[in-house]
């Protein structure tokens, strides 16, 4: 779970085109005929997609398991003038007070579901949270991408924060364990270190499409990156869409 990382997350993600990402999710929802209605974003993090989608006219709700990420998201939304409820929930136990037109799970949220049992629980909860005809859309880092990261080490030295990122792959569990060490400069010039560990599972396209079907979804599709083309085995990012049947 993101804890101290939340305080520097946005500073390290300045190169990510979140507006472009939001535009693609908007295109997916329009493709399914979803009006600018009620949308829940699971694993919303610091709200970098939630807020631009709200600016497009969607009635957004943000859900995340990390209170630290939700704090950052609420601060950003307030500065942007966006009235968005941010709720602490485990997406495997998603429970909303009203049904949604769409539920999203963006930027690797589903990769953090480390077993197929977790996937089934999450997808069943999303199904219940959607109105009949509602749409579930999410994206993952593809299996080929996570396997390529095995044994790799990354790092960056910025003016106010430095980090080291080491990866360990388990073929048996099909998981990538990411060990991160951060060094953040404080106001007095000294550096504070904190460490976090994140684990993502390399989900295969077929098993996620099967899980969607088990949960009751129809029209499940896997898309290559931010396109409408079918996903391929080497895709770094794969988007999925499915619909809760009308009846």
GIBEL-V490608 format. One record per backbone hydrogen bond with DSSP energy under -0.5 kcal/mol. NH is the residue of the N-H (numbers start at 1). CO is the residue of the C=O. E is the energy in kcal/mol with one decimal. If there is no record, write none. Layout:
# GIBEL-V490608
nh = [NH & NH]
co = [CO & CO]
e = [E & E]
This chain:
# GIBEL-V490608
nh = [6 & 7 & 8 & 9 & 10 & 12 & 12 & 13 & 13 & 16 & 18 & 21 & 22 & 23 & 24 & 25 & 26 & 27 & 28 & 29 & 30 & 31 & 32 & 33 & 34 & 35 & 37 & 39 & 39 & 40 & 41 & 42 & 42 & 43 & 44 & 44 & 47 & 51 & 53 & 54 & 55 & 56 & 57 & 58 & 59 & 60 & 61 & 62 & 63 & 64 & 67 & 70 & 71 & 72 & 73 & 74 & 75 & 76 & 77 & 78 & 79 & 80 & 81 & 81 & 82 & 84 & 85 & 87 & 89 & 89 & 91 & 93 & 94 & 100 & 101 & 102 & 103 & 104 & 105 & 106 & 108 & 109 & 110 & 111 & 112 & 112 & 113 & 114 & 119 & 120 & 121 & 122 & 123 & 124 & 125 & 126 & 127 & 128 & 129 & 130 & 130 & 131 & 133 & 134 & 135 & 136 & 137 & 138 & 139 & 140 & 142 & 142 & 145 & 146 & 147 & 148 & 149 & 150 & 151 & 152 & 154 & 156 & 158 & 158 & 162 & 163 & 164 & 165 & 166 & 167 & 168 & 170 & 171 & 174 & 175 & 176 & 177 & 177 & 178 & 178 & 179 & 179 & 180 & 180 & 181 & 182 & 183 & 184 & 185 & 186 & 189 & 192 & 194 & 196 & 198 & 200 & 201 & 202 & 203 & 208 & 209 & 210 & 211 & 212 & 213 & 214 & 215 & 216 & 216 & 217 & 218 & 221 & 223 & 224 & 225 & 225 & 227 & 227 & 231 & 235 & 238 & 239 & 240 & 241 & 242 & 243 & 244 & 245 & 245]
co = [3 & 4 & 5 & 5 & 6 & 8 & 9 & 9 & 10 & 13 & 16 & 17 & 18 & 19 & 20 & 21 & 22 & 23 & 24 & 25 & 26 & 27 & 28 & 30 & 29 & 33 & 35 & 37 & 59 & 102 & 61 & 40 & 104 & 63 & 41 & 63 & 44 & 47 & 49 & 50 & 51 & 52 & 54 & 53 & 37 & 58 & 39 & 85 & 41 & 87 & 65 & 66 & 67 & 68 & 69 & 70 & 71 & 72 & 73 & 74 & 75 & 76 & 77 & 78 & 77 & 82 & 60 & 62 & 64 & 87 & 89 & 90 & 91 & 129 & 38 & 38 & 135 & 40 & 137 & 42 & 139 & 106 & 139 & 108 & 108 & 109 & 110 & 112 & 115 & 116 & 117 & 118 & 119 & 120 & 121 & 122 & 123 & 124 & 125 & 126 & 127 & 100 & 244 & 131 & 101 & 242 & 103 & 240 & 105 & 238 & 140 & 236 & 235 & 142 & 143 & 144 & 145 & 147 & 167 & 149 & 165 & 163 & 156 & 161 & 183 & 156 & 181 & 154 & 179 & 152 & 177 & 175 & 169 & 170 & 170 & 200 & 168 & 175 & 176 & 198 & 166 & 177 & 178 & 196 & 164 & 194 & 162 & 192 & 160 & 190 & 186 & 184 & 182 & 180 & 178 & 176 & 111 & 174 & 201 & 204 & 205 & 206 & 207 & 208 & 209 & 210 & 211 & 212 & 213 & 212 & 243 & 241 & 239 & 229 & 223 & 237 & 224 & 225 & 222 & 232 & 140 & 223 & 138 & 221 & 136 & 218 & 134 & 216 & 243]
e = [-1.6 & -1.5 & -1.5 & -1.2 & -0.5 & -1.4 & -0.6 & -0.7 & -0.5 & -1.8 & -1.8 & -2.0 & -2.9 & -2.5 & -1.8 & -2.1 & -2.3 & -2.2 & -2.3 & -2.4 & -2.5 & -2.0 & -1.3 & -1.5 & -3.0 & -0.6 & -3.0 & -0.5 & -2.2 & -2.1 & -2.9 & -0.7 & -3.5 & -0.6 & -0.5 & -2.2 & -2.0 & -2.5 & -1.9 & -1.9 & -2.0 & -1.0 & -1.5 & -1.8 & -3.1 & -1.3 & -1.8 & -2.6 & -2.7 & -1.9 & -0.7 & -2.0 & -2.0 & -1.8 & -2.4 & -2.6 & -2.0 & -2.2 & -2.6 & -2.1 & -2.0 & -1.8 & -0.5 & -1.0 & -2.8 & -1.2 & -0.7 & -3.3 & -1.5 & -0.8 & -0.5 & -2.4 & -0.9 & -2.9 & -2.4 & -1.5 & -2.4 & -3.0 & -1.6 & -0.8 & -0.7 & -1.0 & -0.6 & -0.6 & -0.9 & -1.1 & -1.7 & -0.9 & -1.9 & -2.7 & -2.2 & -2.5 & -2.9 & -2.2 & -2.0 & -2.5 & -2.5 & -2.0 & -1.4 & -0.9 & -0.9 & -2.7 & -2.1 & -2.6 & -2.0 & -2.8 & -2.3 & -1.9 & -1.6 & -2.4 & -0.6 & -2.9 & -0.5 & -1.9 & -2.5 & -1.9 & -1.1 & -1.3 & -0.7 & -2.1 & -3.1 & -1.8 & -0.6 & -2.3 & -2.3 & -2.1 & -2.2 & -3.1 & -2.7 & -1.8 & -2.1 & -2.6 & -0.5 & -1.5 & -1.4 & -2.9 & -3.2 & -0.6 & -0.6 & -3.9 & -2.9 & -0.6 & -0.6 & -3.0 & -2.5 & -3.1 & -2.9 & -2.9 & -2.5 & -3.7 & -1.9 & -2.9 & -1.9 & -2.3 & -2.6 & -2.1 & -3.1 & -3.0 & -1.3 & -1.7 & -2.4 & -2.2 & -1.9 & -2.3 & -1.9 & -2.4 & -1.9 & -0.6 & -1.1 & -2.4 & -2.9 & -2.5 & -3.9 & -3.0 & -0.7 & -2.5 & -0.7 & -0.8 & -2.0 & -1.5 & -2.1 & -2.1 & -3.5 & -1.9 & -1.7 & -3.0 & -2.9 & -0.6 & -0.5]
